[in-house]
Amino acid sequence: MEGSQWVEIDTANEFQPLSEEQTIAQSLAALQDYQTNKTGIGCDRVQEWADSLGSDRLGYLCQNKVRK
């Protein structure tokens, strides 16, 4: 995606730039880990976090998540 910038937050809570390839690799690793271990962050925690930001955009994701 042209004009997009991907970052991760390091252990010092600083933003570190990532390439698109690194972002894809991390996303695929997280998905594989979730599929293997069936653990993740619950929608209630995501909603709480989104609410703390004063934005309802992220909470929307949980309310409209795709179910199998």
PyMOL Python script that loads the backbone (N, CA, C, O; Angstrom):
from pymol import cmd

cmd.read_pdbstr("""\
ATOM      1  N   MET A   1       0.834  -1.170   0.000  1.00  0.00           N
ATOM      2  CA  MET A   1       0.000   0.000   0.000  1.00  0.00           C
ATOM      3  C   MET A   1       0.879   1.233   0.000  1.00  0.00           C
ATOM      4  O   MET A   1       1.648   1.466   0.933  1.00  0.00           O
ATOM      5  N   GLU A   2       0.762   1.986  -1.012  1.00  0.00           N
ATOM      6  CA  GLU A   2       1.595   3.172  -1.111  1.00  0.00           C
ATOM      7  C   GLU A   2       1.154   4.225  -0.105  1.00  0.00           C
ATOM      8  O   GLU A   2      -0.039   4.474   0.068  1.00  0.00           O
ATOM      9  N   GLY A   3       2.127   4.838   0.553  1.00  0.00           N
ATOM     10  CA  GLY A   3       1.824   5.885   1.520  1.00  0.00           C
ATOM     11  C   GLY A   3       1.522   5.375   2.916  1.00  0.00           C
ATOM     12  O   GLY A   3       1.345   6.174   3.837  1.00  0.00           O
ATOM     13  N   SER A   4       1.459   4.062   3.095  1.00  0.00           N
ATOM     14  CA  SER A   4       1.187   3.504   4.416  1.00  0.00           C
ATOM     15  C   SER A   4       2.501   3.272   5.142  1.00  0.00           C
ATOM     16  O   SER A   4       3.538   3.025   4.525  1.00  0.00           O
ATOM     17  N   GLN A   5       2.437   3.356   6.449  1.00  0.00           N
ATOM     18  CA  GLN A   5       3.609   3.062   7.261  1.00  0.00           C
ATOM     19  C   GLN A   5       3.192   2.101   8.352  1.00  0.00           C
ATOM     20  O   GLN A   5       2.191   2.320   9.034  1.00  0.00           O
ATOM     21  N   TRP A   6       3.957   1.038   8.517  1.00  0.00           N
ATOM     22  CA  TRP A   6       3.676   0.040   9.538  1.00  0.00           C
ATOM     23  C   TRP A   6       4.686   0.183  10.657  1.00  0.00           C
ATOM     24  O   TRP A   6       5.860   0.465  10.417  1.00  0.00           O
ATOM     25  N   VAL A   7       4.228  -0.011  11.867  1.00  0.00           N
ATOM     26  CA  VAL A   7       5.113   0.083  13.030  1.00  0.00           C
ATOM     27  C   VAL A   7       4.746  -0.990  14.036  1.00  0.00           C
ATOM     28  O   VAL A   7       3.660  -1.569  13.988  1.00  0.00           O
ATOM     29  N   GLU A   8       5.676  -1.245  14.951  1.00  0.00           N
ATOM     30  CA  GLU A   8       5.390  -2.074  16.110  1.00  0.00           C
ATOM     31  C   GLU A   8       5.839  -1.279  17.328  1.00  0.00           C
ATOM     32  O   GLU A   8       6.634  -0.346  17.219  1.00  0.00           O
ATOM     33  N   ILE A   9       5.325  -1.655  18.472  1.00  0.00           N
ATOM     34  CA  ILE A   9       5.718  -0.997  19.709  1.00  0.00           C
ATOM     35  C   ILE A   9       6.715  -1.912  20.407  1.00  0.00           C
ATOM     36  O   ILE A   9       6.409  -3.070  20.691  1.00  0.00           O
ATOM     37  N   ASP A  10       7.906  -1.392  20.682  1.00  0.00           N
ATOM     38  CA  ASP A  10       8.939  -2.207  21.319  1.00  0.00           C
ATOM     39  C   ASP A  10       8.748  -2.236  22.829  1.00  0.00           C
ATOM     40  O   ASP A  10       7.792  -1.662  23.352  1.00  0.00           O
ATOM     41  N   THR A  11       9.659  -2.906  23.525  1.00  0.00           N
ATOM     42  CA  THR A  11       9.530  -3.068  24.969  1.00  0.00           C
ATOM     43  C   THR A  11       9.666  -1.756  25.735  1.00  0.00           C
ATOM     44  O   THR A  11       9.292  -1.681  26.906  1.00  0.00           O
ATOM     45  N   ALA A  12      10.196  -0.726  25.089  1.00  0.00           N
ATOM     46  CA  ALA A  12      10.292   0.595  25.715  1.00  0.00           C
ATOM     47  C   ALA A  12       9.099   1.471  25.333  1.00  0.00           C
ATOM     48  O   ALA A  12       9.101   2.679  25.568  1.00  0.00           O
ATOM     49  N   ASN A  13       8.074   0.838  24.738  1.00  0.00           N
ATOM     50  CA  ASN A  13       6.864   1.537  24.284  1.00  0.00           C
ATOM     51  C   ASN A  13       7.161   2.617  23.249  1.00  0.00           C
ATOM     52  O   ASN A  13       6.512   3.662  23.217  1.00  0.00           O
ATOM     53  N   GLU A  14       8.144   2.347  22.412  1.00  0.00           N
ATOM     54  CA  GLU A  14       8.495   3.237  21.316  1.00  0.00           C
ATOM     55  C   GLU A  14       8.053   2.601  20.003  1.00  0.00           C
ATOM     56  O   GLU A  14       8.094   1.380  19.855  1.00  0.00           O
ATOM     57  N   PHE A  15       7.631   3.428  19.055  1.00  0.00           N
ATOM     58  CA  PHE A  15       7.248   2.923  17.742  1.00  0.00           C
ATOM     59  C   PHE A  15       8.493   2.635  16.917  1.00  0.00           C
ATOM     60  O   PHE A  15       9.388   3.473  16.802  1.00  0.00           O
ATOM     61  N   GLN A  16       8.536   1.435  16.343  1.00  0.00           N
ATOM     62  CA  GLN A  16       9.637   1.041  15.479  1.00  0.00           C
ATOM     63  C   GLN A  16       9.071   0.747  14.095  1.00  0.00           C
ATOM     64  O   GLN A  16       8.102  -0.002  13.971  1.00  0.00           O
ATOM     65  N   PRO A  17       9.666   1.330  13.049  1.00  0.00           N
ATOM     66  CA  PRO A  17       9.140   1.108  11.698  1.00  0.00           C
ATOM     67  C   PRO A  17       9.313  -0.337  11.244  1.00  0.00           C
ATOM     68  O   PRO A  17      10.290  -1.001  11.590  1.00  0.00           O
ATOM     69  N   LEU A  18       8.353  -0.806  10.468  1.00  0.00           N
ATOM     70  CA  LEU A  18       8.399  -2.139   9.879  1.00  0.00           C
ATOM     71  C   LEU A  18       8.153  -2.012   8.382  1.00  0.00           C
ATOM     72  O   LEU A  18       7.428  -1.124   7.933  1.00  0.00           O
ATOM     73  N   SER A  19       8.758  -2.899   7.623  1.00  0.00           N
ATOM     74  CA  SER A  19       8.458  -2.959   6.196  1.00  0.00           C
ATOM     75  C   SER A  19       7.125  -3.686   6.013  1.00  0.00           C
ATOM     76  O   SER A  19       6.619  -4.315   6.942  1.00  0.00           O
ATOM     77  N   GLU A  20       6.579  -3.594   4.836  1.00  0.00           N
ATOM     78  CA  GLU A  20       5.334  -4.311   4.558  1.00  0.00           C
ATOM     79  C   GLU A  20       5.542  -5.814   4.725  1.00  0.00           C
ATOM     80  O   GLU A  20       4.667  -6.510   5.241  1.00  0.00           O
ATOM     81  N   GLU A  21       6.693  -6.310   4.292  1.00  0.00           N
ATOM     82  CA  GLU A  21       6.998  -7.735   4.401  1.00  0.00           C
ATOM     83  C   GLU A  21       7.074  -8.170   5.870  1.00  0.00           C
ATOM     84  O   GLU A  21       6.566  -9.232   6.230  1.00  0.00           O
ATOM     85  N   GLN A  22       7.704  -7.355   6.713  1.00  0.00           N
ATOM     86  CA  GLN A  22       7.791  -7.675   8.141  1.00  0.00           C
ATOM     87  C   GLN A  22       6.403  -7.684   8.777  1.00  0.00           C
ATOM     88  O   GLN A  22       6.095  -8.541   9.606  1.00  0.00           O
ATOM     89  N   THR A  23       5.579  -6.732   8.384  1.00  0.00           N
ATOM     90  CA  THR A  23       4.224  -6.647   8.918  1.00  0.00           C
ATOM     91  C   THR A  23       3.418  -7.889   8.539  1.00  0.00           C
ATOM     92  O   THR A  23       2.713  -8.458   9.372  1.00  0.00           O
ATOM     93  N   ILE A  24       3.527  -8.295   7.298  1.00  0.00           N
ATOM     94  CA  ILE A  24       2.815  -9.493   6.832  1.00  0.00           C
ATOM     95  C   ILE A  24       3.310 -10.719   7.578  1.00  0.00           C
ATOM     96  O   ILE A  24       2.508 -11.544   8.016  1.00  0.00           O
ATOM     97  N   ALA A  25       4.624 -10.848   7.726  1.00  0.00           N
ATOM     98  CA  ALA A  25       5.194 -12.006   8.431  1.00  0.00           C
ATOM     99  C   ALA A  25       4.715 -12.051   9.878  1.00  0.00           C
ATOM    100  O   ALA A  25       4.358 -13.118  10.378  1.00  0.00           O
ATOM    101  N   GLN A  26       4.704 -10.904  10.556  1.00  0.00           N
ATOM    102  CA  GLN A  26       4.244 -10.875  11.951  1.00  0.00           C
ATOM    103  C   GLN A  26       2.757 -11.203  12.046  1.00  0.00           C
ATOM    104  O   GLN A  26       2.334 -11.902  12.968  1.00  0.00           O
ATOM    105  N   SER A  27       1.970 -10.711  11.113  1.00  0.00           N
ATOM    106  CA  SER A  27       0.533 -10.989  11.120  1.00  0.00           C
ATOM    107  C   SER A  27       0.267 -12.472  10.893  1.00  0.00           C
ATOM    108  O   SER A  27      -0.577 -13.065  11.564  1.00  0.00           O
ATOM    109  N   LEU A  28       0.983 -13.067   9.953  1.00  0.00           N
ATOM    110  CA  LEU A  28       0.809 -14.498   9.693  1.00  0.00           C
ATOM    111  C   LEU A  28       1.256 -15.338  10.885  1.00  0.00           C
ATOM    112  O   LEU A  28       0.624 -16.343  11.210  1.00  0.00           O
ATOM    113  N   ALA A  29       2.347 -14.928  11.539  1.00  0.00           N
ATOM    114  CA  ALA A  29       2.812 -15.657  12.729  1.00  0.00           C
ATOM    115  C   ALA A  29       1.783 -15.563  13.852  1.00  0.00           C
ATOM    116  O   ALA A  29       1.530 -16.551  14.541  1.00  0.00           O
ATOM    117  N   ALA A  30       1.193 -14.391  14.040  1.00  0.00           N
ATOM    118  CA  ALA A  30       0.170 -14.217  15.083  1.00  0.00           C
ATOM    119  C   ALA A  30      -1.060 -15.060  14.767  1.00  0.00           C
ATOM    120  O   ALA A  30      -1.637 -15.673  15.665  1.00  0.00           O
ATOM    121  N   LEU A  31      -1.463 -15.098  13.504  1.00  0.00           N
ATOM    122  CA  LEU A  31      -2.613 -15.907  13.108  1.00  0.00           C
ATOM    123  C   LEU A  31      -2.331 -17.390  13.332  1.00  0.00           C
ATOM    124  O   LEU A  31      -3.184 -18.114  13.845  1.00  0.00           O
ATOM    125  N   GLN A  32      -1.136 -17.845  12.948  1.00  0.00           N
ATOM    126  CA  GLN A  32      -0.780 -19.243  13.157  1.00  0.00           C
ATOM    127  C   GLN A  32      -0.761 -19.580  14.647  1.00  0.00           C
ATOM    128  O   GLN A  32      -1.238 -20.640  15.054  1.00  0.00           O
ATOM    129  N   ASP A  33      -0.213 -18.683  15.452  1.00  0.00           N
ATOM    130  CA  ASP A  33      -0.178 -18.903  16.898  1.00  0.00           C
ATOM    131  C   ASP A  33      -1.595 -19.002  17.453  1.00  0.00           C
ATOM    132  O   ASP A  33      -1.885 -19.860  18.286  1.00  0.00           O
ATOM    133  N   TYR A  34      -2.475 -18.118  16.985  1.00  0.00           N
ATOM    134  CA  TYR A  34      -3.865 -18.168  17.452  1.00  0.00           C
ATOM    135  C   TYR A  34      -4.525 -19.489  17.042  1.00  0.00           C
ATOM    136  O   TYR A  34      -5.207 -20.125  17.846  1.00  0.00           O
ATOM    137  N   GLN A  35      -4.318 -19.890  15.795  1.00  0.00           N
ATOM    138  CA  GLN A  35      -4.941 -21.126  15.320  1.00  0.00           C
ATOM    139  C   GLN A  35      -4.411 -22.345  16.058  1.00  0.00           C
ATOM    140  O   GLN A  35      -5.143 -23.314  16.261  1.00  0.00           O
ATOM    141  N   THR A  36      -3.155 -22.309  16.458  1.00  0.00           N
ATOM    142  CA  THR A  36      -2.539 -23.431  17.170  1.00  0.00           C
ATOM    143  C   THR A  36      -2.945 -23.457  18.633  1.00  0.00           C
ATOM    144  O   THR A  36      -3.327 -24.502  19.161  1.00  0.00           O
ATOM    145  N   ASN A  37      -2.861 -22.303  19.286  1.00  0.00           N
ATOM    146  CA  ASN A  37      -3.070 -22.244  20.738  1.00  0.00           C
ATOM    147  C   ASN A  37      -4.465 -21.793  21.159  1.00  0.00           C
ATOM    148  O   ASN A  37      -4.841 -21.932  22.323  1.00  0.00           O
ATOM    149  N   LYS A  38      -5.223 -21.259  20.223  1.00  0.00           N
ATOM    150  CA  LYS A  38      -6.576 -20.766  20.498  1.00  0.00           C
ATOM    151  C   LYS A  38      -6.595 -19.727  21.621  1.00  0.00           C
ATOM    152  O   LYS A  38      -7.525 -19.679  22.427  1.00  0.00           O
ATOM    153  N   THR A  39      -5.564 -18.909  21.655  1.00  0.00           N
ATOM    154  CA  THR A  39      -5.527 -17.824  22.627  1.00  0.00           C
ATOM    155  C   THR A  39      -5.401 -16.503  21.884  1.00  0.00           C
ATOM    156  O   THR A  39      -4.834 -16.443  20.793  1.00  0.00           O
ATOM    157  N   GLY A  40      -5.916 -15.487  22.464  1.00  0.00           N
ATOM    158  CA  GLY A  40      -5.844 -14.160  21.876  1.00  0.00           C
ATOM    159  C   GLY A  40      -6.434 -13.154  22.833  1.00  0.00           C
ATOM    160  O   GLY A  40      -6.693 -13.461  23.997  1.00  0.00           O
ATOM    161  N   ILE A  41      -6.640 -11.976  22.348  1.00  0.00           N
ATOM    162  CA  ILE A  41      -7.226 -10.914  23.163  1.00  0.00           C
ATOM    163  C   ILE A  41      -8.719 -10.890  22.880  1.00  0.00           C
ATOM    164  O   ILE A  41      -9.141 -10.768  21.730  1.00  0.00           O
ATOM    165  N   GLY A  42      -9.505 -11.006  23.925  1.00  0.00           N
ATOM    166  CA  GLY A  42     -10.956 -11.027  23.779  1.00  0.00           C
ATOM    167  C   GLY A  42     -11.513  -9.689  23.326  1.00  0.00           C
ATOM    168  O   GLY A  42     -10.924  -8.634  23.562  1.00  0.00           O
ATOM    169  N   CYS A  43     -12.650  -9.759  22.677  1.00  0.00           N
ATOM    170  CA  CYS A  43     -13.283  -8.537  22.178  1.00  0.00           C
ATOM    171  C   CYS A  43     -13.616  -7.568  23.305  1.00  0.00           C
ATOM    172  O   CYS A  43     -13.596  -6.353  23.108  1.00  0.00           O
ATOM    173  N   ASP A  44     -13.922  -8.101  24.486  1.00  0.00           N
ATOM    174  CA  ASP A  44     -14.233  -7.208  25.592  1.00  0.00           C
ATOM    175  C   ASP A  44     -13.021  -6.353  25.953  1.00  0.00           C
ATOM    176  O   ASP A  44     -13.170  -5.178  26.288  1.00  0.00           O
ATOM    177  N   ARG A  45     -11.817  -6.939  25.888  1.00  0.00           N
ATOM    178  CA  ARG A  45     -10.607  -6.166  26.184  1.00  0.00           C
ATOM    179  C   ARG A  45     -10.301  -5.179  25.066  1.00  0.00           C
ATOM    180  O   ARG A  45      -9.846  -4.066  25.329  1.00  0.00           O
ATOM    181  N   VAL A  46     -10.546  -5.577  23.817  1.00  0.00           N
ATOM    182  CA  VAL A  46     -10.340  -4.662  22.692  1.00  0.00           C
ATOM    183  C   VAL A  46     -11.309  -3.494  22.807  1.00  0.00           C
ATOM    184  O   VAL A  46     -10.929  -2.344  22.590  1.00  0.00           O
ATOM    185  N   GLN A  47     -12.564  -3.789  23.148  1.00  0.00           N
ATOM    186  CA  GLN A  47     -13.564  -2.733  23.300  1.00  0.00           C
ATOM    187  C   GLN A  47     -13.172  -1.777  24.423  1.00  0.00           C
ATOM    188  O   GLN A  47     -13.296  -0.561  24.277  1.00  0.00           O
ATOM    189  N   GLU A  48     -12.700  -2.320  25.537  1.00  0.00           N
ATOM    190  CA  GLU A  48     -12.270  -1.492  26.664  1.00  0.00           C
ATOM    191  C   GLU A  48     -11.124  -0.571  26.236  1.00  0.00           C
ATOM    192  O   GLU A  48     -11.104   0.612  26.576  1.00  0.00           O
ATOM    193  N   TRP A  49     -10.177  -1.132  25.488  1.00  0.00           N
ATOM    194  CA  TRP A  49      -9.041  -0.347  24.998  1.00  0.00           C
ATOM    195  C   TRP A  49      -9.514   0.743  24.033  1.00  0.00           C
ATOM    196  O   TRP A  49      -9.088   1.894  24.132  1.00  0.00           O
ATOM    197  N   ALA A  50     -10.393   0.375  23.106  1.00  0.00           N
ATOM    198  CA  ALA A  50     -10.907   1.349  22.148  1.00  0.00           C
ATOM    199  C   ALA A  50     -11.664   2.467  22.864  1.00  0.00           C
ATOM    200  O   ALA A  50     -11.535   3.640  22.514  1.00  0.00           O
ATOM    201  N   ASP A  51     -12.444   2.094  23.860  1.00  0.00           N
ATOM    202  CA  ASP A  51     -13.178   3.093  24.631  1.00  0.00           C
ATOM    203  C   ASP A  51     -12.214   4.051  25.330  1.00  0.00           C
ATOM    204  O   ASP A  51     -12.488   5.246  25.438  1.00  0.00           O
ATOM    205  N   SER A  52     -11.081   3.518  25.805  1.00  0.00           N
ATOM    206  CA  SER A  52     -10.114   4.369  26.499  1.00  0.00           C
ATOM    207  C   SER A  52      -9.487   5.390  25.560  1.00  0.00           C
ATOM    208  O   SER A  52      -8.983   6.422  26.004  1.00  0.00           O
ATOM    209  N   LEU A  53      -9.518   5.101  24.254  1.00  0.00           N
ATOM    210  CA  LEU A  53      -8.981   6.037  23.270  1.00  0.00           C
ATOM    211  C   LEU A  53      -9.992   7.106  22.887  1.00  0.00           C
ATOM    212  O   LEU A  53      -9.650   8.089  22.230  1.00  0.00           O
ATOM    213  N   GLY A  54     -11.226   6.910  23.297  1.00  0.00           N
ATOM    214  CA  GLY A  54     -12.272   7.856  22.935  1.00  0.00           C
ATOM    215  C   GLY A  54     -12.735   7.667  21.503  1.00  0.00           C
ATOM    216  O   GLY A  54     -13.270   8.592  20.891  1.00  0.00           O
ATOM    217  N   SER A  55     -12.531   6.476  20.969  1.00  0.00           N
ATOM    218  CA  SER A  55     -12.911   6.198  19.584  1.00  0.00           C
ATOM    219  C   SER A  55     -13.738   4.930  19.537  1.00  0.00           C
ATOM    220  O   SER A  55     -13.443   3.965  20.243  1.00  0.00           O
ATOM    221  N   ASP A  56     -14.761   4.925  18.719  1.00  0.00           N
ATOM    222  CA  ASP A  56     -15.565   3.706  18.586  1.00  0.00           C
ATOM    223  C   ASP A  56     -15.184   2.924  17.332  1.00  0.00           C
ATOM    224  O   ASP A  56     -15.808   1.906  17.030  1.00  0.00           O
ATOM    225  N   ARG A  57     -14.182   3.376  16.606  1.00  0.00           N
ATOM    226  CA  ARG A  57     -13.809   2.697  15.366  1.00  0.00           C
ATOM    227  C   ARG A  57     -13.263   1.299  15.613  1.00  0.00           C
ATOM    228  O   ARG A  57     -13.605   0.381  14.867  1.00  0.00           O
ATOM    229  N   LEU A  58     -12.433   1.099  16.625  1.00  0.00           N
ATOM    230  CA  LEU A  58     -11.865  -0.219  16.874  1.00  0.00           C
ATOM    231  C   LEU A  58     -12.882  -1.151  17.501  1.00  0.00           C
ATOM    232  O   LEU A  58     -12.880  -2.348  17.216  1.00  0.00           O
ATOM    233  N   GLY A  59     -13.734  -0.634  18.335  1.00  0.00           N
ATOM    234  CA  GLY A  59     -14.779  -1.459  18.926  1.00  0.00           C
ATOM    235  C   GLY A  59     -15.713  -2.016  17.877  1.00  0.00           C
ATOM    236  O   GLY A  59     -16.295  -3.087  18.051  1.00  0.00           O
ATOM    237  N   TYR A  60     -15.852  -1.290  16.794  1.00  0.00           N
ATOM    238  CA  TYR A  60     -16.678  -1.730  15.676  1.00  0.00           C
ATOM    239  C   TYR A  60     -16.201  -3.074  15.150  1.00  0.00           C
ATOM    240  O   TYR A  60     -17.011  -3.895  14.721  1.00  0.00           O
ATOM    241  N   LEU A  61     -14.898  -3.304  15.179  1.00  0.00           N
ATOM    242  CA  LEU A  61     -14.353  -4.555  14.673  1.00  0.00           C
ATOM    243  C   LEU A  61     -14.889  -5.744  15.447  1.00  0.00           C
ATOM    244  O   LEU A  61     -15.234  -6.765  14.852  1.00  0.00           O
ATOM    245  N   CYS A  62     -14.964  -5.626  16.752  1.00  0.00           N
ATOM    246  CA  CYS A  62     -15.452  -6.742  17.564  1.00  0.00           C
ATOM    247  C   CYS A  62     -16.950  -6.936  17.392  1.00  0.00           C
ATOM    248  O   CYS A  62     -17.436  -8.066  17.372  1.00  0.00           O
ATOM    249  N   GLN A  63     -17.667  -5.855  17.271  1.00  0.00           N
ATOM    250  CA  GLN A  63     -19.118  -5.970  17.138  1.00  0.00           C
ATOM    251  C   GLN A  63     -19.497  -6.635  15.815  1.00  0.00           C
ATOM    252  O   GLN A  63     -20.569  -7.228  15.697  1.00  0.00           O
ATOM    253  N   ASN A  64     -18.611  -6.533  14.818  1.00  0.00           N
ATOM    254  CA  ASN A  64     -18.927  -7.056  13.494  1.00  0.00           C
ATOM    255  C   ASN A  64     -17.950  -8.136  13.060  1.00  0.00           C
ATOM    256  O   ASN A  64     -17.729  -8.327  11.864  1.00  0.00           O
ATOM    257  N   LYS A  65     -17.361  -8.847  14.023  1.00  0.00           N
ATOM    258  CA  LYS A  65     -16.378  -9.871  13.687  1.00  0.00           C
ATOM    259  C   LYS A  65     -17.043 -11.013  12.939  1.00  0.00           C
ATOM    260  O   LYS A  65     -18.229 -11.290  13.116  1.00  0.00           O
ATOM    261  N   VAL A  66     -16.268 -11.655  12.115  1.00  0.00           N
ATOM    262  CA  VAL A  66     -16.766 -12.786  11.333  1.00  0.00           C
ATOM    263  C   VAL A  66     -16.723 -14.032  12.200  1.00  0.00           C
ATOM    264  O   VAL A  66     -15.707 -14.324  12.830  1.00  0.00           O
ATOM    265  N   ARG A  67     -17.808 -14.750  12.229  1.00  0.00           N
ATOM    266  CA  ARG A  67     -17.885 -15.998  12.990  1.00  0.00           C
ATOM    267  C   ARG A  67     -17.895 -17.164  12.038  1.00  0.00           C
ATOM    268  O   ARG A  67     -18.430 -17.079  10.932  1.00  0.00           O
ATOM    269  N   LYS A  68     -17.292 -18.269  12.481  1.00  0.00           N
ATOM    270  CA  LYS A  68     -17.270 -19.478  11.650  1.00  0.00           C
ATOM    271  C   LYS A  68     -18.595 -20.202  11.766  1.00  0.00           C
ATOM    272  O   LYS A  68     -18.784 -21.247  11.143  1.00  0.00           O
TER     273      LYS A  68
END
""", "prot")
cmd.dss("prot")
cmd.show_as("cartoon", "prot")
cmd.util.cbc("prot")
cmd.orient("prot")
